[in-house]
Amino acid sequence: MRAAAVDGALAGAVGSVALNVVSYLDMVVRARPESSTPQASAGRLAEVAGIDLGPQETAANRRSGLGPVLGYGLGIAAGAVFALFVGDRRPPRPVEVAILGGGVMTLSDGSMTALGVTRPRSWTRSDWLADLVPHLAYGLAASASWRRLRRR
């Protein structure tokens, strides 16, 4: 079971890279700015946990680093949890992609909503698409990696 969790974590790491690459490509294609929600989430999480990130400039730099680290951590942990959840079962690939991509999307959007960083009910169709596509990339890459690592 431990090896499966490690393989799942590795698959989650690959999925996280895919999610970020697709997000950055979206920024290039649509000339959109980088999202501020990862840094805002990191700042809000530190605030809720009672962690002082330092003076304003220092805190901004720490939030800039913590945001992506939290995202990678969530993606890696989601892969490990997926591995423990499926065990030796082999769900169909579309189910794996939906569980992985949808799960990470739900966790990230849900945590940002709970922290008061975003309000998905106010998102436009374009906002939803910009969120869905990278998470689909996460699911596809994590699923492909998981299957490659768990070949029998």
Phi, psi and chi 1 to 4 in degrees:
 res  aa     phi    psi   chi1   chi2   chi3   chi4
   1 MET       -  -35.0 -158.2   53.3  112.7      -
   2 ARG   -64.2  -41.3  177.4 -176.7  -75.5  158.4
   3 ALA   -63.2  -37.9      -      -      -      -
   4 ALA   -63.5  -41.8      -      -      -      -
   5 ALA   -64.8  -39.1      -      -      -      -
   6 VAL   -65.1  -44.8  170.4      -      -      -
   7 ASP   -61.5  -39.6  -72.3  -12.2      -      -
   8 GLY   -64.7  -40.7      -      -      -      -
   9 ALA   -63.7  -41.2      -      -      -      -
  10 LEU   -63.8  -42.6  -69.8  170.3      -      -
  11 ALA   -62.5  -39.2      -      -      -      -
  12 GLY   -64.0  -35.7      -      -      -      -
  13 ALA   -66.4  -42.6      -      -      -      -
  14 VAL   -63.9  -42.1  170.9      -      -      -
  15 GLY   -60.9  -39.0      -      -      -      -
  16 SER   -64.7  -39.2  -64.6      -      -      -
  17 VAL   -63.3  -45.0  169.3      -      -      -
  18 ALA   -60.6  -43.7      -      -      -      -
  19 LEU   -58.3  -45.7 -178.0  147.6      -      -
  20 ASN   -67.5  -40.5  -76.5  -38.3      -      -
  21 VAL   -61.5  -46.1  167.6      -      -      -
  22 VAL   -63.8  -40.2  169.0      -      -      -
  23 SER   -61.9  -44.1  -65.3      -      -      -
  24 TYR   -68.2  -36.6  -74.0  121.0      -      -
  25 LEU   -63.8  -37.4  -74.2  172.6      -      -
  26 ASP   -61.4  -40.3  178.0   46.4      -      -
  27 MET   -62.7  -39.0  -69.9  166.9   59.7      -
  28 VAL   -68.0  -49.4  169.7      -      -      -
  29 VAL   -65.4  -46.3  170.0      -      -      -
  30 ARG   -95.5    0.6  -64.2 -168.1  -54.9  144.7
  31 ALA    52.8   40.6      -      -      -      -
  32 ARG   -94.7  154.7   71.3  168.1  178.1   83.3
  33 PRO   -75.5  163.1   26.3  -32.8      -      -
  34 GLU   -64.1  144.1 -176.8  176.9   18.7      -
  35 SER   -70.2  141.5  173.3      -      -      -
  36 SER   -94.3   -3.8   62.2      -      -      -
  37 THR   -66.2  -36.0   55.9      -      -      -
  38 PRO   -61.3  -43.2  -25.3   35.2      -      -
  39 GLN   -68.7  -40.3  -68.5   83.6   -3.4      -
  40 ALA   -63.2  -39.6      -      -      -      -
  41 SER   -64.5  -43.4  -63.5      -      -      -
  42 ALA   -61.4  -43.7      -      -      -      -
  43 GLY   -63.7  -44.0      -      -      -      -
  44 ARG   -67.1  -40.8 -178.1   73.2  179.7  111.2
  45 LEU   -62.5  -42.4 -167.7   57.6      -      -
  46 ALA   -62.5  -41.3      -      -      -      -
  47 GLU   -62.0  -46.9 -176.9 -177.6  -50.1      -
  48 VAL   -63.4  -36.9  167.9      -      -      -
  49 ALA   -81.2   -4.9      -      -      -      -
  50 GLY    74.9   27.3      -      -      -      -
  51 ILE   -98.7  124.5  -61.4  170.1      -      -
  52 ASP   -86.0  119.2 -179.2   12.8      -      -
  53 LEU   -87.4    2.7  -63.4  178.5      -      -
  54 GLY   100.8 -171.1      -      -      -      -
  55 PRO   -60.2  165.8  -15.2   23.3      -      -
  56 GLN   -49.4  -53.4 -170.4  171.6    2.3      -
  57 GLU   -66.0  -42.4 -173.5  176.5  -34.4      -
  58 THR   -63.0  -44.5  -57.2      -      -      -
  59 ALA   -61.8  -40.8      -      -      -      -
  60 ALA   -62.3  -42.0      -      -      -      -
  61 ASN   -65.2  -41.2  -68.1  -22.5      -      -
  62 ARG   -65.6  -41.0  -73.0 -171.1  173.2  132.8
  63 ARG   -61.4  -39.1  -74.9 -169.3  -55.1  -88.2
  64 SER   -62.4  -34.5  -69.8      -      -      -
  65 GLY   -82.5  -39.4      -      -      -      -
  66 LEU   -68.7  -35.6  -80.2  171.4      -      -
  67 GLY   -54.7  -57.1      -      -      -      -
  68 PRO   -64.2  -36.4  -23.6   33.0      -      -
  69 VAL   -61.9  -42.4  167.5      -      -      -
  70 LEU   -62.5  -39.4  -69.6  171.9      -      -
  71 GLY   -62.8  -46.1      -      -      -      -
  72 TYR   -63.3  -42.2  -87.0  102.8      -      -
  73 GLY   -59.5  -42.5      -      -      -      -
  74 LEU   -64.2  -43.9 -172.3  136.6      -      -
  75 GLY   -64.0  -41.3      -      -      -      -
  76 ILE   -68.4  -45.4  -68.3  166.3      -      -
  77 ALA   -63.1  -39.3      -      -      -      -
  78 ALA   -62.3  -39.0      -      -      -      -
  79 GLY   -63.6  -41.5      -      -      -      -
  80 ALA   -66.1  -42.6      -      -      -      -
  81 VAL   -65.1  -41.0  168.8      -      -      -
  82 PHE   -56.5  -45.7  167.4   81.1      -      -
  83 ALA   -60.4  -42.3      -      -      -      -
  84 LEU   -68.6  -34.1  -64.3  173.1      -      -
  85 PHE   -68.0  -46.6  173.8   71.4      -      -
  86 VAL   -83.1  -25.2  -62.8      -      -      -
  87 GLY    56.1 -126.8      -      -      -      -
  88 ASP   -91.3   -1.8  -69.6  -29.8      -      -
  89 ARG   -68.5  153.9  -65.8 -177.6  -58.9 -101.8
  90 ARG  -121.5   81.8  -59.9  -72.6  -71.0 -164.0
  91 PRO   -64.1  155.8    7.0   -6.9      -      -
  92 PRO   -58.6  149.1  -18.7   27.9      -      -
  93 ARG   -53.8  -44.4  177.2  148.9  -41.0 -175.3
  94 PRO   -59.5  -33.1  -23.8   33.1      -      -
  95 VAL   -68.8  -43.3  171.5      -      -      -
  96 GLU   -59.5  -47.2  -79.0 -177.4    9.3      -
  97 VAL   -60.8  -42.9  170.8      -      -      -
  98 ALA   -65.9  -42.6      -      -      -      -
  99 ILE   -64.9  -47.6  -68.9  170.3      -      -
 100 LEU   -69.0  -56.2  -73.9  160.2      -      -
 101 GLY   -66.6  -46.0      -      -      -      -
 102 GLY   -66.7  -36.1      -      -      -      -
 103 GLY   -65.2  -45.6      -      -      -      -
 104 VAL   -67.2  -39.2  166.6      -      -      -
 105 MET   -62.6  -44.1 -174.6  172.3  169.4      -
 106 THR   -64.0  -44.0  -59.5      -      -      -
 107 LEU   -64.5  -45.9  -73.7  170.4      -      -
 108 SER   -70.4  -47.8   64.1      -      -      -
 109 ASP   -66.4  -38.3  -66.5  -10.8      -      -
 110 GLY   -65.0  -42.5      -      -      -      -
 111 SER   -68.8  -38.8   62.1      -      -      -
 112 MET   -66.6  -34.8  -71.9 -172.8  -62.9      -
 113 THR   -68.7  -45.1  -58.7      -      -      -
 114 ALA   -62.4  -33.6      -      -      -      -
 115 LEU   -80.1   -5.7  -70.4  168.7      -      -
 116 GLY    78.3   20.1      -      -      -      -
 117 VAL   -83.3  -31.6  171.8      -      -      -
 118 THR  -144.7  163.1 -170.9      -      -      -
 119 ARG  -131.0   91.4  -69.3 -177.9   42.5 -123.9
 120 PRO   -54.6  -26.2  -26.5   35.3      -      -
 121 ARG   -64.5  -20.5  -70.7 -177.1 -179.0 -166.0
 122 SER   -95.7   -0.6   68.0      -      -      -
 123 TRP   -71.3  147.5  -68.5    1.2      -      -
 124 THR   -85.6  172.1   64.6      -      -      -
 125 ARG   -59.2  -40.5 -177.7  176.2  -63.7  150.5
 126 SER   -63.2  -39.4  176.9      -      -      -
 127 ASP   -61.7  -45.1  -65.0  -26.7      -      -
 128 TRP   -63.6  -42.0  -82.2  104.5      -      -
 129 LEU   -64.7  -42.0 -164.3   57.9      -      -
 130 ALA   -64.5  -23.0      -      -      -      -
 131 ASP   -89.7  -38.9 -166.0   47.4      -      -
 132 LEU   -69.3  -46.9  178.5   64.5      -      -
 133 VAL   -59.6  -48.4  171.5      -      -      -
 134 PRO   -62.9  -34.2  -21.7   32.2      -      -
 135 HIS   -72.0  -31.0  -73.7   97.1      -      -
 136 LEU   -64.8  -41.5  178.2   60.8      -      -
 137 ALA   -60.9  -40.6      -      -      -      -
 138 TYR   -57.6  -50.7  172.3   93.4      -      -
 139 GLY   -60.4  -43.7      -      -      -      -
 140 LEU   -64.0  -47.7  -72.0  166.6      -      -
 141 ALA   -68.3  -41.7      -      -      -      -
 142 ALA   -66.3  -41.1      -      -      -      -
 143 SER   -63.6  -46.0  172.6      -      -      -
 144 ALA   -62.1  -41.4      -      -      -      -
 145 SER   -66.3  -43.7  -60.7      -      -      -
 146 TRP   -57.9  -47.1  168.6 -109.3      -      -
 147 ARG   -64.7  -38.4  -73.8  174.3  175.4 -107.7
 148 ARG   -66.4  -42.6  175.2   79.5  169.6  118.7
 149 LEU   -72.1  -27.3  -70.5  165.6      -      -
 150 ARG  -104.5   18.6  -58.3  -54.5  -69.7  177.6
 151 ARG   -55.5  140.1  -92.3 -166.9 -150.2  161.4
 152 ARG   -93.1      -  -67.3 -160.6  172.6  116.4
